Amino acid sequence: MKKNILIVDDEPSIRESLKGILRDEGYEVSVASDGLSALKKIEEEPPDLVFLDIVMPEVDGLEILQKIKEKFPDIYVIIISAYGTIETAVKALKYGAFDFIEKPLSLEKVVLTVKHAFEFLKLNQENWLLRQKVFSPIRLDGVSPLIEQLRSDIERAAPTNASILITGENGSGKEVVARLVHQKSRRANKPLIEVNCAAIPEELIESELFGYEKGAFTGASSRKLGKFDLANEGTLFLDEIGDMSLKTQAKILRILEERKFERVGGSKTIEVDVRIIAATNKNLLDEINKGNFREDLYFRINVIPLHVPPLRERKEDIPILANEFLQRFAKEQNLEEKKITPEAMEILVNYSWPGNVRELRNIIERLVIMTRESVITREDVTRSLKGATSPPTDLTDLFNLDLKEAKEKFEQQYLAHKLAQFGENISRTAEAIGIERKYLHRKLKNLKIRFKGETDKKSIFS
């Protein structure tokens, strides 16, 4: 997407000459003949850079400069004036101008100043992103074969521009994987824009994704940039894409194919360069069969599939995660760092974790805050898990399914819980629930419940 520059000057010859110079340099250029119309244009679509004259009718440039910086502090403003004095230049810089150029304008000076402004803007963005990485490191903790393989797949996939579909249960860490992919990609110094498709009402999702023009609907008093605009040259993370309407899916498909879109209520086609990372806790192939998801979109986003395993399938990672959370929350809450006894850790390892890593994190935070002693005991953990040790079945969800689906979902959750309860010992689990060991083994395979001794599937990159 081209950088957009607004020229504000009451002299037509200045506007036209600057416009020609900057367009020849590859910039999109718009013009305004006075400060008030400039403010209106900026409200409708904020530019990246403004050339602003000082002496203009009605309102002078320094006052307009202050108004721009108050409302849009990230817009760079270059002051131009035929009445240049040291006092005026100092005042302009004090009010937030990037630079001051005297008239008559020099072609070389204009081009060089614009170049410096955009280099400075890029440097600021990179510094901000670097600070984010330093203070908010993104990690995928664990030593299990499943996590080691996932980390390896991320390393292979991240530097490419291929679309990625991340699957996994709620709370398993899909967002962490998406952030890690972006962090390790060639787009790491550009924005990562997140959209939770399930959290936005269907009637608003299009305007959120694509933005809208002024007057597109009641209440649209100015133009609004959408998530695709904001993610240009970066990454757009579409979380819970399985909840997106078919109408919006069709528009997403078009963007992926043509790399262009229109804002709601607009006719101007906008080109965009965005990498898509999507995530879902649903089986999209089942959703396709039900008519809820487009098959062509599925194949577009599923170029590289990454699956985040549930916590019950990587029990060896639980102590690592638990200790990491213990340190983090003690530091965040300014509390003494606590230790956890082996007996207490054993309870955590053998619990089924229906809420996955998110649930473990919440439990550890609760233990850090509520445990009075410096050592967390078996009794402390049992108390924190009280009420959460029954099979993690959501009856409300089951009632929304047909009988076959409800039965399968209940069996998956019931058997996963029982298996975890007995340390993934097939014989003890079968005896406890009253079925033959061979039948349980076959049932676990059919329901795709992983357990000790099961052969891991090969990586897609193997």
N, C-alpha and C positions, 0 to 999 in steps of 0.2 A: 504494500500500500504506500503510495507516494506521501511525502511530507506535505502538509498544508500550511500555506503562508497567507496571512491577511495583511493587505496594504491599506493604511488609513491616512489619507492626505486630501486636502481640499483643492489641490491643483491637479486637473485632469492630465496634464503632460507628465507630471511626476508619477502618477498612478500607472499610466500606460507604459512609460519607459521601464519602471521597476517590474511591472507585470511581464513585459517581454523578456527582460533579462532573466528573471527567475524561472519562467516557463522553459526557456532555452536550457536552463540547468537541470530540468527534470522535475520541478516542483509543481504541485497544484496551487493555483493562486486565485484568491478572491479579493475584491476591493470594496472600500467604503469611503464616502466623501466627507464624513464628519464623525465625531466621537460617539454620538448617540446611536447612529445606525451601525457603527462598529460594535458597540456593546450588544446590540440586538443580534447581530450575526454571530458573535461569540457565544451568546446564550443558546442559539439554535444549534450550532456545531462548532465547538471549541477548536481553533487551529493549533498547530504546533508552535508557530512563531508569528509575531506581529511586528510590522514596520509602522511606527506611529509618529506622525508629525506633531510638533508642539503647538504652533500658532494656527488655530482653526476657529471658525465661527461658533458661537454659543458656548461650547465647553472646550477648554484648552487640553492639550495632550497630557500634561502632567496630572491633571485631575482624572482623565480617562485611565492613565497608567495606574493610579492608585486603586481605582475601581476594579480594573482587571486583576491586579495582584491580590486584592482582598478576596475575590470570589474564585479566581483561577490562578492560584500561586504557581502552578507548574508550567504555565504558558510563558515562554521567553519573549521579551519585548525589546526591540531595538529602536531607540529614539532617533529621528531624523529632523534636522532643523537648519534653517538658513541664518538663524540668530543665535549661533553657538557662543556661549560664554562659559568660563570655568564654573561659575556659580550655578548655571543651568544644568551643566553636565553632572556636577556633584549632586545636585538635588534629584536629578533623574535616576542616578545610580542608587541614591539613598532610598528612593521609592521602589526600587526593585528592578530597574532596567538592566538588561544584559550588557548593552553597549550604547554608545552615542556616536552618530555619524553626522558630520556637517554637510550641508548642501553648498555647492552643487555636488551631487553624488558621483563618486568614482566607481566605475564598473568593477574594477579589481577589489576595491575596498568592500563593496556590497557582497560580492560572491564569497570573499574570504571570511567576512564576519558571519554570514549565514553558515558557512562550513564549520567555523569554530563553535557557533551556538549549538549546532546539532551534535558535534563531537562532545561538547560539554554535557549536553543532555544525555547522550549515550553513556558517558562516564558516570554520571550521577545514578542512572538506572543500574549499571553494573555494580557500583558500590553498594547500593541498597540491596541488591540480590546477594552480594557477597556477605553483607552483614546478616541477612536472613539465614544463610547457610552456616555461618559461624555460630550464631546464637540459637538456631533451631536446626541442629543436625538431624538429617533423616536417615534412619537405620532400620534394617530388617534383622532383628536379633534372633539368634537361634543357631543350633549346631546339627539339627536333624537333617537327614538326607533330603527330605522334601524342601526344607528352607534353603539348603545349600544349592539344590537344583534350581529353585526359583531365583535365587541371587544370580546364578550363572546365566539363566535365561534373560534376566533383566540386563545384564552386562552386554549380551549379544544383541538384544532388541533395541535398547535405548538410543544408540547413536544413529539409528536409521530414522526415516520419516514414515515408516509403516504404521497403519492404524493398529491399535491394540485393544483387545477385549479381555478385561479382568473379571474372572468369576470367583465366587466364594460366598460363604454364609455371612450374615450380618455380624459385624464386629470382628471379622477375621483379619482385617488389615488391608482392604482393597485400596483405600485412599492412600495409605503409606506407600504401597507399590506404585500407584500412579505418580506420586510426588517423587519417588526415587527414579522412575523412568525419566521424568522431566529433568531432574537434577543431573542425570548422567547423559542427557541428550545434547545435541548440538544447538538446541534452542534454550539451553539453561539460562542464558542471559536475557531471555524474553519472558513475557508473562505466562504464568500458569493460571488459567481462569477455570473455576469450578462451578458446576451447575448441578444441583440435586433435582433431577427430573421428577422425583416423587413428591418433593416438597412444594413445588410450584403448581398452582391450579392450572388445569388444562387451558382455560381461556386466556391465561397470561403467559404461557410458556413461549409462544411465538414472539411476543414483544420482548421478552427477556433475552431470547437467543439472538434475534435479528434486529432489535431496536425498532424505533418507530419515528415517523415524521410528524411534525407539528400538525395538529388537526386530524390525525389518523382516527381518533375516537374521542369521545367526551373526556375531558381532563388532560388530553395531550397538548399542553400549552407550549411545548417546545420539543425540538428534536432530542431523542435519546439514543445513545449508542448501545448496541446490544453486545452480548457476550462474544459473538464472532468478531465484531469490531475490536473489542478490547484484547482478544487473544491473538490478533494478527501477528504473524511471524513467530508465535509461541505455541502453546498447547492448550487445548480445550478439553477438560475432563468432564464427561457426561456421566455422572453417577446415577445408578438405578435407571439405566436407559430402557429397561424392560417395562417401565411404567409410562413411557412416552406414547402419546396418541399416534394413531396411524397417519393422520394428516401432517403432524410435525415430522414424523419419520420420513415421509415423502420429501419434505423440504431439506432435511438433513442429508438424504441420499443425493439430492440434486447438488448441494454444496460440495459434497465429497467428489462427485463426478466432474463438475464444472468449475469448482473453486470460485463461485460467485453467488451473490444473493441480493435480494431487495429488502429494504426495511418495510415494516408494516405501514401501509398507507402511502408507500413511495413507488416510483417507477424507475429510479436510477439504479443501475446494476453496479454493485460494489465487488471488486475483486479482493480475494482474501487468501492468505497463506497460513493455514492452521493445521496442526497435527491433532488428530482425534484419539483420545484414550477414553474408552467407555468401560463401565463396570455394572455388574448386575448380580443379584442373589437368586435370580430366576433361571430356569432352564429355558433358554431362548428357542431351542428346537421344539420344545413342547408348546411354547407360546406361538410359534409359527404354525404348528398343527391346529391350534385353537383359533387361528386367524387374528391373533393379537399383535403379531410382530411380522414385519416384512422380511421375506427371505432374502431379497436382493440387498437390503441394508445389512442384514446379518453377515452376509459374505463380504461386504465392504468393510465392516468394522472388525471382523474376526480374522484379519490377516495374520496377526500373531496372538494366539490365545495364551493367557497366563492365568493359572489357577492358584488361588491362595488357600492352602489346606486349613481345615478347622483345627482348633487347638487340641482337640482330643486325638488327632492323628499325629501329633508331634509332641508327645508328653515330655520327651527329653529337653524340650525348650522351656518348659514351665519354670524350672528353678532359675534359669538365666533371666527370663522375663521378670519373674517375681523379685529377684535381687536388684535388677535394674530399676524397677518401679519403687522399691524400698528406698534406694538412694535418691531418686528423682523427687519423690514426694517429701522426704525428710528435708531436702534442700529447699523446695518450693514453700513448704509450710514453716520453715525455720525451726525445725524440731530435731531432736537428737536422732541420729541414724540408728535404726533398729535392726536386730538380727532375728532370724527365724530358725527354730529348732528343726532337726531332721524329721521328727515325728509330725510336726506341723506342716513341713514341706511335703511329706508323704500324702497327707490329706489333699493338699492342693493338686499334687500330681495325679491322684486317683479320681478326682472330681471330673465330671463330664464336660463342664464349661459350655453350656448351651449358648451363652453370650460371647464365647470366644475370648480373644485378647482384650476386648473392651470390658468384659465382665471381670477378668482377672485384674485389670488395671484398677477398676472401681473397688474391688475387694481389698487390694493392697493399700489403696489410698485410705480406705476406711480403717484398716488395721494400723496404719501409721498414725492416724489422728486419734483413734479411740483406745489403743493399747497404752496403758499407763507405764508399764515396765519397758526396759530396753530390749527385752527378748520376747518375741512373739511365740506363744506356746500352742500346743495342739488344741487346748480349750478355747483360746482366742480365735483360732481359725474356725473351729466348729461353730462358735457363737456367731461369727460373721456370715457363715454359710447357711445358718439355720433358716429354714423356709425355702432354701434354694436347692435342696438335695433331692426333690422329687423329679420325676422325668419331665424334661422341659417341653411339655406339650401345650401349645396354644389352642385351646378348644374353639376359640372364636374363629381362628384361621381354618381349622378343620371343618367347621360347619359351612364354610364357603366353598368347599371342594366337593366333587362327586365322591361316591362311596369308595371306588377303587383308589383314587388319589389320597383320600383321607386315611384309608387303611395303610397305604404305603408310607405316608408321612409319619403316622403314629408308630409303625413298626420300626422305621429308621431311627426315630428319636428314642423309643423304648429300648431297642437293642444296643444302640450306641451308649446309652446311659448305663445299662446293665453291664456291658462289656467293660466300660471304664470302672465301674464299681468293683469288679473282680479282677482288676489289673490286667485286662485283656487276656485272661486265661479262659480259653474256649470251653474246656471241660467243666470248670467250676461254674461258668455262666450258664451253660446248657443244663447242668444239674439244678441250678437255682431257679431257672424259669420253667423246668419240667419238660424239656424236649431232648431229642437225641443230638449228640455232638455233631454228627455228619449233617443233619438237617440244619442245625444252626450255622455251620460252616458254609453250607450252600446258600442259606438265606442271607448271610452277610455279604457274600459275593454278589448275589443278585441285586441287593440294595446298595451296592457300592460303598459299604462301610469298611474302611481300612482297619487292619489290625496287625499285630506282631506276626512276622512270618510271611505276610503277604508280599508277593513280588511287586516292587514299584514299577509303574509304567515308565517307559523311556521318555526323556525330554523331547519336545518337538524339535530341538536343535541337535539331537544326538545324531 
